[in-house]
Amino acid sequence: MKSLMILMMVMSTSFACSVVDSDDRDQLRDMVASLPGAQGEAWKLMTMNAKAIQYLNSRDDNDQVGKYECRTRIGDKFGAWSQLGESLTVRAMLKCLRTDIVEAQYLSCVDAWKLVMQRRADASFERLKLDGECRYVWDFRYEPEKLPPECVDPDAVTVDDTVEALISSDVPPPLPGGLPPGLIPLLCPLAEHPEGWGCPDSPGGAPGQNPGENPPGGDR
């Protein structure tokens, strides 16, 4: 019996072969496919979060995802572009994505960082009594179109993507709309980490916690 984590790695092949797992997986797919509209859309966002974390976990923490550049204007002439502050890194993106907020997505995390940087630029321009403009510049390796589409496009997320996110997650965040009835019994035999779901430690054992309770938090 096992758990969820909204992010990394795909399902371990060692769990994929048994007849029981196959049956449970089919039922889990059916359950995910039958989620009502708003809940289904929220679970797509959850899946996008998981896929983005999985992708970034395979990259160097210090890689630059993007940078913010500004330039000043005197009259009708602009100066050269100059980087403002430090770059947005993979480490910073993962920190944003690992919050227990379904709206924390690859693109929304970039937008949040851009907003902070623009406020810093505006304050600097005002303090120095200068006019200017700023722009965000992607590192070409991390442009949205370079990522797997399910990281940035909800229309690209499939039922199987969501099932994999549920199965391979270490610690489940709050699931949008709560837990559908019957989710835990289907997920426990498949998932890689049982403790977050409150699954029995062994067949017939007592659950570590009530599946209806909020699961324990932790770093993902």
C-alpha positions as CSV (number, residue, x, y, z in Angstrom):
1,M,0.0,0.0,0.0
2,K,1.4,3.4,-0.8
3,S,1.1,7.3,-1.3
4,L,1.2,10.5,-3.6
5,M,3.6,13.4,-4.2
6,I,2.7,16.2,-6.6
7,L,5.9,16.1,-8.6
8,M,8.9,13.9,-9.5
9,M,9.5,10.7,-11.3
10,V,7.2,8.3,-13.0
11,M,5.9,5.0,-11.6
12,S,8.5,2.4,-10.7
13,T,8.4,-0.5,-13.1
14,S,8.7,-2.9,-10.2
15,F,5.0,-2.1,-9.3
16,A,3.6,-2.3,-12.8
17,C,3.5,-6.1,-13.4
18,S,1.0,-7.7,-11.0
19,V,-2.6,-8.4,-11.9
20,V,-3.8,-6.6,-8.8
21,D,-1.9,-3.5,-9.7
22,S,-3.2,-3.6,-13.3
23,D,-6.9,-3.8,-12.1
24,D,-6.4,-1.1,-9.5
25,R,-4.7,1.1,-12.1
26,D,-7.6,0.7,-14.5
27,Q,-10.1,1.6,-11.8
28,L,-8.0,4.6,-10.7
29,R,-7.9,5.8,-14.4
30,D,-11.7,5.5,-14.5
31,M,-12.0,7.5,-11.3
32,V,-9.8,10.3,-12.6
33,A,-11.5,10.4,-15.9
34,S,-14.9,10.8,-14.2
35,L,-14.0,13.8,-12.0
36,P,-16.5,16.5,-12.5
37,G,-15.6,19.6,-14.6
38,A,-14.1,22.0,-12.0
39,Q,-12.4,19.3,-10.0
40,G,-11.0,17.7,-13.1
41,E,-9.5,21.0,-14.2
42,A,-8.0,21.5,-10.8
43,W,-6.4,18.1,-10.9
44,K,-5.0,18.9,-14.3
45,L,-3.2,21.9,-12.6
46,M,-2.0,19.5,-9.9
47,T,-0.6,17.2,-12.6
48,M,1.1,20.1,-14.4
49,N,2.8,21.1,-11.1
50,A,4.0,17.5,-10.7
51,K,5.3,17.3,-14.2
52,A,7.2,20.6,-13.9
53,I,8.8,19.5,-10.7
54,Q,9.8,16.2,-12.2
55,Y,11.4,18.0,-15.2
56,L,13.3,20.5,-13.1
57,N,14.5,17.9,-10.6
58,S,16.6,16.5,-13.4
59,R,18.3,19.8,-14.0
60,D,21.1,21.7,-12.2
61,D,19.8,23.8,-9.3
62,N,21.9,26.7,-10.4
63,D,20.8,26.8,-14.0
64,Q,19.4,30.1,-15.1
65,V,15.7,29.9,-16.1
66,G,15.5,33.5,-17.0
67,K,16.7,37.0,-16.1
68,Y,15.3,40.5,-15.7
69,E,16.8,43.4,-17.7
70,C,16.2,47.1,-17.5
71,R,17.3,50.2,-19.3
72,T,17.0,53.9,-18.6
73,R,15.7,56.6,-20.9
74,I,16.8,60.1,-21.3
75,G,14.6,62.1,-23.6
76,D,13.9,59.8,-26.5
77,K,17.1,57.8,-26.1
78,F,17.5,54.5,-24.2
79,G,20.6,53.3,-22.6
80,A,21.9,49.7,-22.8
81,W,20.1,46.8,-21.2
82,S,21.5,45.8,-17.8
83,Q,20.5,42.8,-15.7
84,L,18.6,43.6,-12.5
85,G,19.6,41.5,-9.5
86,E,20.2,37.8,-9.7
87,S,18.8,35.4,-12.3
88,L,15.7,33.2,-11.7
89,T,17.2,29.8,-11.1
90,V,15.9,26.2,-11.2
91,R,16.2,26.2,-7.4
92,A,13.9,29.2,-7.0
93,M,11.4,27.7,-9.4
94,L,11.3,24.4,-7.4
95,K,10.8,26.3,-4.2
96,C,7.8,28.0,-5.8
97,L,6.4,24.9,-7.3
98,R,6.7,22.9,-4.1
99,T,4.2,25.1,-2.2
100,D,0.8,23.4,-1.4
101,I,-1.0,25.7,-3.8
102,V,-2.5,24.2,-7.0
103,E,-2.0,27.5,-8.8
104,A,1.8,27.2,-8.4
105,Q,2.6,26.3,-12.0
106,Y,5.7,26.7,-14.2
107,L,4.4,29.8,-15.9
108,S,2.7,31.4,-12.9
109,C,5.9,31.0,-10.8
110,V,7.8,32.9,-13.5
111,D,5.1,35.6,-13.6
112,A,5.3,35.9,-9.8
113,W,9.1,36.4,-10.0
114,K,8.7,38.9,-12.8
115,L,6.2,40.9,-10.7
116,V,8.7,41.1,-7.8
117,M,11.5,42.2,-10.1
118,Q,9.3,44.9,-11.8
119,R,8.4,46.3,-8.4
120,R,12.1,46.5,-7.5
121,A,12.8,48.3,-10.8
122,D,9.9,50.7,-10.3
123,A,11.2,51.6,-6.9
124,S,14.7,52.1,-8.2
125,F,13.5,54.3,-11.1
126,E,11.5,56.4,-8.7
127,R,14.3,56.8,-6.2
128,L,16.8,57.9,-8.9
129,K,14.1,60.0,-10.6
130,L,14.7,58.2,-13.9
131,D,12.4,56.8,-16.6
132,G,13.0,53.3,-17.9
133,E,11.7,50.0,-19.0
134,C,12.3,46.4,-18.2
135,R,11.9,43.0,-19.8
136,Y,12.1,39.3,-18.8
137,V,14.5,37.2,-20.9
138,W,14.2,33.4,-21.0
139,D,17.2,31.2,-20.9
140,F,16.7,29.3,-24.2
141,R,16.9,26.0,-22.4
142,Y,13.8,26.8,-20.2
143,E,11.5,28.5,-22.7
144,P,8.0,27.0,-22.3
145,E,8.1,25.3,-25.7
146,K,11.3,23.4,-24.7
147,L,9.5,21.7,-21.8
148,P,7.2,18.7,-22.1
149,P,3.8,20.1,-23.0
150,E,2.0,18.7,-20.0
151,C,4.2,21.0,-17.8
152,V,2.7,24.2,-19.3
153,D,-0.5,23.3,-21.2
154,P,-3.6,21.9,-19.4
155,D,-5.0,20.7,-22.7
156,A,-1.9,18.4,-23.0
157,V,-2.5,16.7,-19.7
158,T,-4.0,13.2,-20.0
159,V,-5.7,10.9,-17.5
160,D,-2.5,8.7,-17.4
161,D,-0.4,11.8,-16.6
162,T,-2.6,12.5,-13.6
163,V,-2.5,8.8,-12.5
164,E,1.3,8.9,-12.7
165,A,1.4,12.1,-10.6
166,L,-0.7,10.5,-7.9
167,I,1.3,7.3,-7.9
168,S,4.8,8.8,-7.8
169,S,4.2,11.6,-5.3
170,D,6.1,11.5,-2.0
171,V,3.8,13.6,0.1
172,P,0.3,14.5,-1.0
173,P,-0.6,18.1,-1.0
174,P,-4.3,19.0,-0.4
175,L,-6.0,17.7,-3.4
176,P,-8.4,20.2,-5.1
177,G,-12.0,19.3,-4.3
178,G,-10.9,16.7,-1.7
179,L,-10.5,13.0,-2.0
180,P,-13.0,11.2,-4.2
181,P,-14.7,8.3,-2.4
182,G,-12.7,5.1,-2.9
183,L,-9.5,6.8,-4.0
184,I,-7.3,5.5,-1.1
185,P,-8.1,1.7,-1.6
186,L,-7.2,2.1,-5.3
187,L,-4.1,4.2,-4.8
188,C,-2.5,2.4,-1.9
189,P,-1.5,-0.8,-3.8
190,L,0.1,1.3,-6.6
191,A,1.7,4.4,-5.1
192,E,5.4,4.5,-4.2
193,H,5.1,6.1,-0.8
194,P,2.3,4.8,1.5
195,E,2.9,7.0,4.5
196,G,1.4,10.2,3.1
197,W,-1.9,8.5,2.3
198,G,-2.2,6.8,5.7
199,C,-2.2,3.3,4.0
200,P,-1.7,0.2,6.2
201,D,1.9,-0.7,6.8
202,S,1.2,-4.2,5.7
203,P,-1.8,-6.2,4.3
204,G,-4.5,-6.2,7.0
205,G,-2.6,-3.7,9.1
206,A,-4.1,-0.6,10.7
207,P,-3.7,2.7,8.7
208,G,-1.2,5.2,10.1
209,Q,-3.9,7.9,9.9
210,N,-7.4,8.4,8.9
211,P,-7.4,8.8,5.1
212,G,-10.0,11.5,5.6
213,E,-7.6,13.6,7.6
214,N,-5.1,16.0,6.0
215,P,-1.9,14.1,5.2
216,P,1.3,15.2,6.8
217,G,3.2,17.9,5.0
218,G,6.9,17.9,4.0
219,D,9.4,18.8,1.3
220,R,8.6,17.5,-2.1
